[in-house]
Amino acid sequence: QVDRYLFQLRLSDDVLLDVAARFQAEMVKGLGRDTNPTAAVKMLPSFVRSLPDGSEKGDFLAVDLGGSQFRAHQVKVFDDGKQSSQLESKFYPTPKEVTQGNGAELFDYIADCLSDFMETKNLKHKKLPLGFTFSFPCKQTKLEEGVLLAWTKHFRVRGVQDTDMVSSLRRALQKHQANVDVLALVNDTVGTMMTCGYDDQRCEVGLIIGTGTNACYMEEMRHISLVEGDEGRMCINTEWGAFGDDGALDDLRTEFDRELDLGSLNPGKQLFEKMISSLYLGELVRLILLKMTKEGLLFSGKVSTALLTKGKIEMKHVSAMEKYKEGLSNTKEVLTELNLFPSEEDCVAVQHVCTIVSFRSANLCAAALAAILTRLRENKKLLRMRTTVGIDGGLYKTHPKYAKRLHKVVRRLVPMCDVRFLLSESGSGRGAALVTAVARRLAAQRRHLDAALAPFLLPPDILQEVRDKMRAELEYGLKRETQAQATVKMLPTYVCGTPDGTEKGKFLALDLGGTNFRVLLVKIKSGRRRSVQMYNKIFAIPLEIMQGTGEELFDHIVQCIADFLEYMGIKGARLPLGFTFSFPCRQASIDKGTLVGWTKGFKATDCEGEDVVDMLREAIRRRNEFDLDIVAVVNDTVGTMMTCGYEDPNCEIGLIAGTGTNVCYMEDMKNIEIVEGNEGKMCINTEWGAFGDNGCIDHIRTKYDREVDEGSLNPGKQRYEKMTSGMYLGEIVRQILIDLTKQGLLFRGHISESLRKRGIFETKFLSQIESDRLALLQVRRILQQLGLDSTCEDSIIVKEVCGAVSRRAARLCGAGLAAVVEKKRENRGVERLQITVGVDGTLYKLHPHFSRILQETVKELAPQCDVTFMLSEDGSGKGAALITAVAKRLHNVGQK
């Protein structure tokens, strides 16, 4: 009879999965900026961004308002490697005149109780940080601020709604002259998660099932459109008690649910809570028993005063009646105490009603929890997830069957989640203190991090100074009397013209400048259907060759050329060749280049001071298989400028921002004192990587730059390059990470073996980590590949460090380029310059923000120049062939 009568309270797994899907939809609605105002489930950001990591320490106070008692706590957190803490508490009643009086009385009462507690514990002389557990829906805009949205449970305090709870508490504490610093406002659910999170770092869900019910969990910031920023995670207080207030659960609510709601203090509100929490379950049982009695199904149809009295049956009665081990004796005892005098059949029926009501509560709670767990798993993109749910609340703790039922149903609804349920032994008070401890740790961490990264910020006046110093260095390098001492060497390239479209023929090009070496065959057609066709092959240059003898290096290059000629079937042809050689060379003509010094990790002996074209010719002669007409030796920067110049005649600057960095530009011959003649222009290879080798930018070099420089192959050389190019940025990041780890701000203070390895942090990882599309989980995976076991917070810091280093590189590069474009504008004597910069290099091409920041900086520091940036799609090899073609054309014109 009871089963038939209460059929609507029984929920199948299909119905529960449907409830879970409805709740998931509500979560999405609550998280959206546009949909939140109409969402029943408010999904309130808590501004708790981090779980305890074990490094928290100190003395904290906590106060806890929300249940039938007010609690004050002293929490000592020990940094002893064992993650231990000590909690001492005192309980104070919350009389009805306080819970239903006015706001001033409530906060005076809290301040009174806290002062008494501090007196008892002899804490009056200390200034202690305090965490405030406030178990009611609040809209927070920061951790230490929360505006009350609505009272729940049995609280009805006047004049408090829509005001900030922390300000009210601070005012009351000031009045009582309590020496306390309120640092955090948290919901009891958040406090529970933090308490359990201290013992189990997998805990990322908090659940309360007691007088009220609620859940919180760690959500990805990128999904919380109510809060600025998309890095990391934040705890969301779902306020799920209001689920169904918009009618979403009307098909599941029974006539008893409706009657209970109408008789409550807040009709139409907190409908999910009214189906789940212990404050209402006893009343639900009373309403069911009353109707059954009226219909003659119980107590011989006699309606007693107990059944007519609202609130007479409480949750403690329901829990007692469900103790099956005692058979029916408990049920009989409880009903007799309530003056109901049951028969044995009555006891069986009432026990069954209690079971169905509390089982439905556990089922609905499991369905909403399943929705949260599914969302967590989907956020992490995991097939299977292990996680922990921290739980508190009288219903969960004291009901004999509730916990077991809840666990069983959750595991059935989300089989892909391995869930551990962890009971919060010390309630949410310890959690509030831990939130405060974490907030204090993060504030100290922020200060240390800001201090470490401050030297990378480079304000506008510093960038202007860098631009002006670069400009002065360019001038020194061009003048005959200062060129020998100049750090920026301003090397003449003897490239005196850019393509005019009449170039044609087949050319070979070599491209040497990094760990890879390219050989290209370039076919250039002129006329109306002008085009450039390229065929190329890439060969590796092993480290032992890069750092062996010059003869071995050039023999290896010739071996690669031979392989390519054979591959292309042109071994017998004597083709003109352009040699892109991306190292500083002093040139006396277009086909002569004396190596000034190796950069980018090359160290081949017997090359510096030698003509690299002669060395190449010698190697070709030694092999004695083919002959080539070496027409031009060019820098990769010049090659890049020529490649882009073929498409855009306005391109007169070439920039490389990759493994190394350099700039070239077309300078007026009259300004180049180290070359005879005043007519026309010549391309100057600035070799700006050595800017600062004379100490002129030492004041902006950080201790990390010095570490990188000292550990490099060429200490004291190429200082600007070491702050701006791909070869060094990863190593700068590694040095910062080591320093932050030593300070205990990263990786729990543990420097792994992999982090000790020089060069482990490649610049490609910066590009990957800084990608806007990359979730922090993927950042953690990259760090794991590097042997760095990181938390979510570690990943945020690593990303910030990468951003600071690459942003500085782009800003410095932009300041240098601004000096070059300003020089071009003054050369032309125009008010406003329009010019194109041809660009190549992996840093510029692959880093998600480098190119944008570089362009913004040039615009900021050279406001009278309209600069177009043109990406060199085909690299500097095509440029070498074009220079060869231009040189051939100019040579033929000269002969004629």
N, C-alpha and C positions, 0 to 999 in steps of 0.2 A: 504493500500500500504506500509506504513512504517513498520507495523508488519511483512509483508511478506519479506520486504527488510532486516529487522534486526532480522530475526528469530534466527540466530546463537548466538545472544547476550542474548537470553532468556534461562535461565537455570532452569530445573525442580529440585525438591527435590532429585530425584534419582541421577541426575548428581552431585548435590552439595554434597551428601553423598559420592559419588565416589571421588570427589575432596578432601573431608575430609580424606578418607582412603589413598589417594595418599600422602597427606601432613603428615599423621601419619607415613607412611613408610619413608618419607624423614627425619622426626624428629629422628627416630631410627638410620637411616644411619648417620646423623650428629653427634649423640651422641657417636657412636662407634669409637674407636681409629683407627681401620683398615679401616673403610668405610668413615670416615670423609674427607680425602683428596679428594675423588671424589664426595662428597655430594654437591648439589647445595645450600641447606639450611644449613648454617654452624654451627648452634646451639652453639654459643660462650659462654663459661663460663664467668660470670661477676665477680666472687669472692665476690658477695654480698650473704652472707650466712644467714642473719637474717633480719626480718622485724622490724620496731620500736615496742618497747613494752611499751612505755609511760614513761620510766624512763630516757630518754635522756634529756639533758639540756645543755645550753650554747649558746655562740655567734658563728655563722659560716658564712663563705663567700661561694658564689657559682658563677660560670660563666657558661654560656650556649651558645654553638656554634653549629649551625646546620640549622637554619632557615634563613629567610631574614634579621633578626636583631640579633646582639650579645647582650646578656643581662648579667648584673652583679647584684648580689643579696646580701643583708645582711639578715640572718635568725636568729631570736632569738627563742630558744626552751625553754619552761618553764616547769619545773618539779613541777606543781602545782596540780597534780591529775586530771586535766581537759584535758590533752593532747592538750595544746594550743601552738601556735607559731605565730610569727609576721614576715611578709615578706616585705622588702622594696627593690625596684628594679629600675634600670635605663637601658634604651634601647639605643643601639648605632647602627648605620647603618653598614652593611657589604658591602662596595663598591666592584665593580667588580675587581678593581686592587688588592684587598686583597684576594677575593675568587678565583681568577685565576692567582695570582702572585706566589711568591716563599715562602717557609716555614718560613724563617727568618722574612719576612715582616708580615706574618700572626700572628706569636707569639709575635712580637713586638707590633702589633696593639692590641692584647688581653691584654698584660701587660700594655700598655698605658691606655686603657679603664678602667682596674681594678684600676690602680693608681689614675685615675681621680675620680672614684667612691669612693675609700677610702678617698681621699681628701675631697670630698663633704660631706661624712658621718663622717668626723673627726675620722678616724680609723687608721691613719698612725702609731700611737704610740703603737697599740696593735699587738701582734702576733696571728693571727687567723687561724684556720684550714679551708681549702678550698676544696670544691667538684667541680669537673670539668665535666659538662655535655658535652659530645662529641658525636654527633648523627650520627656517621659513623661506619661502621664495623671495629672493632678492635679485635686483638687476645690478650687476657689478660692472664698473668701468675700469677698476684696478683692484688689486688684491686687498688694499686697505680701505675700500669704499663699497658700500652696498645699500641701495635704496629698496626698502620693503615694498613688495608688490601687493601682498595680501597675507593676512593671518590665516593659519590653518590650525588643526587640532583643537584644543579648547581655549586658545588665546584670542582675546578680543580687546586689545589695548587701544584706547582712543588717541588720535592726534599723532600717530606714528607713521601711518602708511604714506608712501611717496617721500619719505625723508631718509637721510643717510644714517644708518645704525652706528657706524664707527664714530661719526661726529657727536652723536648723542651720548655714546659711552665716554668719549674723551671729555666732554663737558662735565659729566657727572663725576668722573675720576678727578678732574681738576678741582672741583668743588670740595671733594674729600681729601685733596692734597695727596693723592696716591701717586707714587713715583713709578709710573708704568708707561711703556711705549707700545701702543696698539699697532701691530705690524700687519695683521692679517684677519680677514673675516672669512669664515668658511662654513659651509653647510655641514651638518652631522654626517651626511653620506660621504662627503669629500674627506672629512676627518677620519672616518672609518677606513676608507681606501688608503689614506696615508699611514695610519697606524699599522695596517696589515702590510703595506708596501715597505715598511721599515724592516719587517721580518722576512718578507718574500718579494724580491724585486720583480717578479712576474705579475704582481698584483696591479691591475690597471682598471678594475671595476670595483665600485663600492656600492653596497646594497643595504638598505635599512628595511626591516620588516618588523614593525612594532606598533606603537600607538598610531604612528603614521607610516607611510611607505614611500620610498624614493630610491633612485639609482643614479650613479654618476659613472663616467668612464673617460679615458684619455682619447680625445678625438684629434685627428690631424688638423693643424691650423689652416691648411689650404681649403678645408671644407667649411670653416666657420666664417661666413661672410659678415657676421656681426662685429668681428674684431679685425683691426688692421694687421697685415702681415700674414705670410704663409709659411713661415719657417717653424718647424718643431710641432709640439703637441700642446693641448691645453685640456684640463679637466672640464667636462661639461656636466653640469647639474641638470639632469633631464626634467626634474619636477614632474615625474610621470603620474603622480596622483591625479592630475587634471586630464589624463587620457580619457577620452569619451565625453568630455564636457561639450563637445560640438556635435554630439549625436553619433559618433563613430562606433559606439558599443550598444546602441539602443536595442539591437536585435538580440543581445545576450543578457540584457537586464530584465529581471523578473518583476512581478508585481510587488514582491517584498523589497527589492532594491529601491523601487520607486517610492514606496511608503516610507522606508527608512530615510531616504533623501529628503522627502517633504518635511519630515519631523526634525531635520538636522538644523544646526545653526547657520549653514550656508547652502540652502537648496540650489540644486543645479550645478554645484561646484564640487571638484575633487571626486568625481564619480568612480574612477578606477580605484582610488584609495578606499572609498566606501565599500567596494567589493572585496578588498584585500586585507585592510589593516585591522589590528586587534581592537581599536577604538570602536569599530562598528560590527565586528563579527558576532559578538554576544547579543547585540540588539537585533541582528538579522535572525539569529536562532530564536529569540523571543517572539518576533513577528510570525515566524513559521509555526512555532508551537501554539501560538494564540489562535491562528486560523484553523489549524488541525483540531484543536480542542473545540472550537466553535462548531466544527463540522462533525463532532462526536468521534473523532479518530483517536483522541487521547484523553486521559484523566476522566473517563466516563462522561465527557462533555462538560465537566465543571470548570468554569473560567475563574481562576483564583486572582487575588489582588496582585500577586507576583507577576502573572502573565499580562496584567493590564498596566503595570508600572514600567514606564520607559526607563531603560538603563538598568533594570533590576538584574537581568542576566548579563554577566560580564565575561570577558575572555578567559579569566581564571577559572570560571565555572565550566566553560566549554572544554578547556585543556584538561581539567580534572576528569570530566565525564568521558574523555577519549583514552583514558588509561586502561587499555583492554586487559592488561595483565591481572588487574584486580577484578576482572569479570564485570559484573554489574554493580558491585558494592559501592564504588565511587559515585556512579551515576545516581544510585538510589539515595545516597547520603546527601549529594548536592541538591537534588530535587526536594528531598525532605526538608532541608534547611530553608529552601525557598517556599515552604508550606504548600508543596504540590502533591504529596502523598501518592506516589506512582505504584502501579502494578508492575509485575515483571515485564509484561508486554510493553508497557509505557517506557520502561527503562531501555529496552532494546530499541524501540522506535526513536527515542530522544537521542540515544547514543549514535544512531544511524544518521539523524539529522545533523548532529554536530560534525560527524565525519564528512558528510557531503559538503557542508558549508566550508569547513577548513580546507578540504581537498580542492574545492573550486578556487579558493584563495591561492593555494600553492600552485595550481595549474596556470592561473592567469599571470601570477608573478613569474613563473617559468617561461611563459610565452614571451613576455616583454623582455626578460633577461636574454632569451634566445635571440631576439632581434638585435640586442646590443652586441652580443658575442659574434653574431654573423657579420655585423658591420665592422667590428674590429678585425675579423679574419679577412674580410674583403679589402679593408684599408691597407692591410699588410701584404695583400696579394699572395696569401698562403693557401695551400691546398689543405693543410692540417695545422691547427694552432694549439699551442699549450699556453694556458693563462690561468690566473688566480682571481677569484672573486672574494673580496673582503666583506664580511657580513656582521651586522649588529642588529639588535632589536629584540624586544621581549618575546614576540610571537615565535621568532626563529629559535630563540634560546630555551624557552620554557615549555613550549608545546611538545608533547611526547613524540609526535609523528611528523611534524611539519618539515623539519630539515631533510629527513630521509626522502619524503615525497618530492620536495622541490628538486633535490639533486637528481633523483631518478628521471623526472620528467624533462629537466634541462638536458640531460645526457641523451635522452631519446629524441628530443627536438633538434639538437645540434650535434649529430654524431661526428662531425669533422673537427670538433673542439674538445680537447682534453682539459677539462675544467677541474681545478682544485678549489674547494670552498674553505676559506680560512676565517675562523671566528675571531672577531676583535675582542680580546679578553679585557682590554682596558678602555673600551668605548672610544668615542670620538675626541675626547679631551686631549689624549696624548697625540692624536692626529693633528689637532689644531696647533699644538706646540711644535709638532714636526713641520707643519706647513710654514710656521714662523721661522723655524730653524733653517729650512730649505730657502725661504725668502732671504734670510740674512746671509746664507752661504752664497746664493746667486748674486746678491748685491755686492758682496766682497769680490766674487769672481768677476762681476762686471767691471768693477773698479780696476782690478789687476789687468783684465783683458784690454780695457780702454787705454790703460797706461802703456801696455806692450804695443798696441797698434797705433797710438797717437802719432808717433814719428812718421807713419806712412800716409797721413792725411794730406799733407802739402797744401796749405791754404793758397789763395790766388796770389798773394804778394811773393810767396816763395817761388811759385811757378813763373811769375814774371821775372824774378831774379835769375832763374835757370835759363829762361829764354834769352835774357840780355847777356848772360855770360856765354851762352852758346854762340850768340851773334859775334861777340868780341873774339871768341876762339876761331870762328870762321875767317875773320879778317886777319888774325895772326898767321893763319896757315897759308893765306894768299900772298902775303908780303914777303919779299926777298929776304929782308934783314931779320924777320922773326920766324920764318918758316922752319928753320932748323930746330928751334926750341918749342915750336907749337905742338900741343898734344893732338889736336885735330889736324891731320896732315894735309888735307885739301889736295889730293893727288890728281894731277892732270891725266886724263885718259886718252887724249888725242882723238877722241870721238868728237868730230866737229859738225856733224850734220845728223838730222833725224830723217826717217824714210819720207820720200816724196811720192811714192806709188809707182815709180818706173823700175824698181828693183825686180830682177828675175834671175832664175837659174836654180841649180841644185847646190846645196851647201851641207857640210857636216858641222855639227856643233858638239862640244863637250861641255859638261856642266859639273864642276867639282866645288863642293862647298860644305858638305856635311858627311854623314856616315854613308850616304848613297851617292853613286856617281852615275850620270846619265850620258849616253851617246845618242845623238839624234841625226836623222837625215831630214833636211828641210827643203821642200820644193816651193819656190816662190814664183807666182805668175803675175804679170803686170797687165795694164790695160783695163778695159771696162769690166772684165771678169776676173779682176785681180783676186788672188787667194794665196793662202799659205797652207800647205799640207805637211804634216809631220809624222815621222815614224821614229819611235825611240825604244830603247831598252835600258833598264835600270840594273846596275851592278852594285853589290855591297862592297864596302871597303873595311876589311877586318881591322880590329884595334891594333894588332901587331904590325900592320902595314902603316896605319895612321901615325904610329909612334916608332916606326923602324927607321931605315935609312931612306934618303931621297931617291937613290937609285931603285930601291925596291918599290917605292911608291909609284914612280913614273913607269917602271916596267909593268906593274899591275895595271896602270891606266892603258898602256899600249896593248896589253893582252885583252882588255875589255873592248878596245877599238877593233882589234882583229876579229874577235868573236862577233861583233856587230856587223862588220863589213861582210863577213862570211854569211851571217844570218840574212842580210839584205841582198846578197849575191852581187856585190859591187867592189870586190876586193882589188880589181885592177885599175879602177878609176882614180885619177888624181884630182880630188875635189878641194875647193877652197874651204878652209876650216876656221871657225871662230871658237875660242877657248874661254868659256866662262870660268874664271878662277876667283872664288869669293873670299880672298884674303888680301890684306893691304899690300899693294905693289906700287913701286915707284916706276913710272913709265917715261921712257925717252922718246918713244914713238908708239903707234897703235899696235905694233907687233913685238914690242919689247916690254917685259914686266919683271922688275927685280923685287923679289919677295922681301917686304920690310920685316914681317914677323908673323908667325903662325897664330891663329885664334881658334875658337870652337873645338878644342880638344886635340887638334893636330900637333904633332911634335917631331915630324920626320927630320932627321939630321942632314946636314950639308945642303940645306936649301935656302936658309935665310941669307940675303945678300946676293943670291944667284938669280939669273934670268930664267924664269920658269919656261919660257918658249924654247930657249936653248936646251933646257933639260928634257923637254918633250921631244924635240928634234933628235937629240942624242939617243933617247930610248927607242924612237922609231928606227934610227940607223942601226942600233944594236940588234933589233929584231930582224931587220933586213927582209921584210915581207911586202911592204907597200910604202908609198910615199904620199905625203899630204902637203898642201900649200897653206901653211899657217899664216893667215892674213891679219887676225886681230886677237888680242888677249883683253878680256873685259871682266869687270866686276859684275856679280849677279844683280846688283842694284842698277847698273847701267843697262844690263840686259832687260831688266823689268821695265825701265823707262822706255827703251826702244820698242819692246813688245806692245806696250800701251800707246806709244807714239804712232805706231803703224795704224791704229784705229782712230786716234784722236790727236791731231797735230798740235793741240794746246797742251799736251803732256810734256812738261820740261823738268819734272822731278821724278825720281825713282826712290821708293822706300821699301826696305826689307824689314819685316818684323816677324822673325821666326826663331830658329835656333840661335842665330846672332841677330844683330841689328845694324843697319847702315842706311845712309842717304846719299844720292848723287843729284846733281842739278846742272842745267846749262848756265854757265857763267859767262859774262862778257869778257872777251879776251883782254880788254884794256885793264881789267881788275886783276888779271893773273900775272903777277910780276915775275913768277918763276919760269914763265914760258915767253919766248920771243913773239912779237907781233901784237897788234892792237885791233885787228879787224875780225869781225864775226864773233862766234861763241865757241866754247869748248865745254864738254861735260866734265865736271869735277866730282871725283869720288872722295867724299868728305872723310871717310873712315871715322865717323863720329863716335864709334864705340869706345874710343880712348879719351873722350871728353871727361875731364875730372881727374885724369892721371896726375895732374899738377896740384891736386888738393883743393881746386876751386869749388867743388861741391861736397867736400868732406863734412860740412855742417848738416847735410841732409842724409848722410849715410848712417845707418843704424848699426848697433852691435852685431846684428844678424848679417848685414852686408859684409862687415869685416870678417866674420867667421867664414862666410862663403868665399871671400877673396883669398883669405889665408890658406884655405884648403884647396884652392884651384891650381891648375897647371902653370898659371902665369900670375903669381901674386903681385898686386900693385898695378897691374895693367888692365886695360879695357873696363874701367870702373863703371862707366855709364852703361855699357853693354851688360854688365853683371847685375844692374838694377832693372833692366828693361827687356832682356831677351829670354826666350824660351829655355835656353840651356841652363839658366840659373834660377828661374822663379820657383821651381819645385824645391830646389835646395834651400832657398830662403824660407819657404813655408816649413820645411823639415826642421830648420834651426829654431823657428818660432815655436813649433809644436813641442820640441824637446824642452825649451825654456818653460813653456806653460805647464808641461807635465811635471817638471822639477818643482814648480810652484804648487803642484797638487790641483791644478785647474782642469786637467785633462787625463783621460785614461786611468782614473783613480790614482794618479801619481806614479804609475808603473811605466817605465820606458822599456818597450819591448825590444827584442834583439833586432827586429826588422827596422825599427825607427832609428837605430844607431847606424844603419848602413847608409853611407853617403850615396846620393843619387837614386835612392829607392823611390823618392817622391817625384815622379816625372811630371813635366808641365802638362802632359795630356790629361793627367788626373785633375789638375786645376780646371781645365776646360770641362771635363765631365762633371766634377763636383759643383761647379758654378752654373750648370745648365738650369734654367728656370723650370724646365719640364721634369726635373729630377726630384723625386720624393726623397725624404731623408732616409727612408729604408734603403734606397739604392745607394745613397752616399755611404751608409753603413756597410753595404756589400763591397763597395770599392775599397773602403778602409780595411775590411776583413781580408780582401785579396792581398793587401799590403801587410797582413799579419797584425793589424791593429783592431783589437776588440773594443768597439766603441758603443757607448750608450747613445740615445737620441740626442741628449744635451751635448755630448762630445761632437756629434756630427754637425750640430749647429755652429759650434765654435770653430771647427775645422773649416766649414764653409765660409765663415766670416773672415778667418785668417787668409784663406785663398783669395777672397774678394778684395781684402785690403792690399795684398801684394800685387795682384794683377791690375787693380785700379791705379795704384801708384805707377806701375810700369807704363800703362797707357797714358797717364797724365804727363809723366816725364818725357815720353816719346813725343807727345803732342806739343810740349813746350819747346823741344828741340826743332820740331818741324815748323812751328810758328816762326822761329828765328829765320829759317830758310825761306819761307814764303814772303816774309817781310822784306828780306834782302832782295828777292826777285822784284817785289813791288817798287822798291827804291831804285833798283837798276833801271827799270823801265820808266821811272819818273811819272807814275800815274797815281791818281787819287784813290782809285779802286782797281784791284787786280783780279782778273779771272784766270784761273790756272788749274790744270789737272795734275794729280799725283798718281803715278802708276804704283800699285802696291802688290807685293807678294810676301809669302811667309806664313807658316802654319799658325803662329800665334794670332795674326790678324785674321786669317781665314777661319780657324776652328774655334777660337775662344768665343764664348757666347756674348761677351760685353766689350772686349778690348777695342774693336773697331769703332763702336759707337762712342766710347769714352774718349778715344784718341781724336775723333772728328770734333766732338764737343769742345775739347780743350783747344784745338787749333782755332776754332771759331771764336772762342773766348779771348785768346791771346793775340790773335791777328784779325781783329774785327773788320779791317778794311780790305780783306782778301776773301773772295768767293772761291773756295777750294772744292773741286770735284775729285772724289776718290774713285779710281778705276782699278778693279781687281785684275791682275794679270792672270788670265785663265791658263795660259800655256807656259808659265814660268819663264825663267831667264834664258833657257836654251834656245828658244825661238828668237829671243832678243840678240843672242850671240850671232845667229845666222843672219839676222837683219843688219847688224852692224857690219858683218863681213860683206853683205850685199851692198850696203851704203859705201863702205870703204872701196870696194871694187868699182862702183859707179864713179866715185870721186876721183879714183886713180885713173880710170879711163878718160874722164873729162880732162884731167891734168895732162895726160899724154897727148890728147888731141890738141 
